[in-house]
Amino acid sequence: MGRNARILGKMNTDPTLDLKLDRPLAVFDIESTGTNPRTDRMVELAIIKMMPDGQRLERVDRINPQMPIPLGAIAVHGITDEDVAECLPFDDIAADVEEFLTDCDLGGYNLIRYDIPMLEEEFIRARLRFRTDGRRIIDAQRIFHKNEPRDLTAALAFYCDREHDGAHGALADADATLRVLQGQLEHYPELPHDMEELDLYCNPRDSDWVDRMGRLKWINGDIAINFGRKKGMALKRMIEQDPNFIKWMLRSDFPRDTLDIIRRAGEGEYPDPPAP
């Protein structure tokens, strides 16, 4: 089994797949340290391979990302640094994973925007090239979105059982939105009815974010950049050693609260770090 707590075997369990397969279909999912394929790393990879004869093979790998797992990511998938401390890095299992995926079509949920780019970057870092050319790709999220309308008209019909006659008129749309919101509050009893709590429900934030969109984050009590090539660099150090980058941020289209924090930091004023 190895230190990666790998599971590899054959199963004939539900769910079955009512789909004509002429080659294996590998449905996979990734848990990671974050959502940026270039800077984040996988901590778990699960693959279910459906064979044309109906057999089902499963493989699960816990992976040492060789970087700390942020608290925000742990809150999502529950995998901690301790959980992966004795696991192998992806480099050590990349060849096995590539072989397991040989000649497979690919499936997943939101894999086109997230899982495939993340896996491709991991293979590049492992000096292997994982190609999607010639592989057919099915994304359950895209099927869902294509078949279930998700605009305001559809929401009004679902929650309020009424037509949206004035669609795309500003007042009619605002009125329809209020009706949908009330319908949602009635339809989902678990929804908070307090504005503060509902704001957090609609706009979840990682506990280590400094600003609303997470462009800045707390690392060991210091504010750090949380995007791009400068990710992980302390803001105080950037102000002192790379003022051109700070000037670029202040001129760019970042959210107002992000710019306010950076501007005040440039004047020596930093917010207090969160309590442990």
QUIUR-V882151 format. One record per helix or strand of 3 or more residues. SS is the DSSP state (A for helix, B for strand). FROM is the first residue (numbers start at 1). TO is the last residue. If there is no record, write none. Layout:
{{SS & FROM & TO} {SS & FROM & TO}}
//
This chain:
{{B & 7 & 11} {B & 25 & 32} {B & 42 & 50} {B & 56 & 62} {A & 71 & 77} {A & 81 & 84} {A & 90 & 100} {B & 105 & 108} {A & 111 & 125} {B & 137 & 139} {A & 140 & 147} {A & 152 & 160} {A & 170 & 187} {A & 195 & 202} {B & 216 & 219} {B & 222 & 225} {A & 228 & 230} {A & 235 & 241} {A & 243 & 251} {A & 256 & 266}}
//
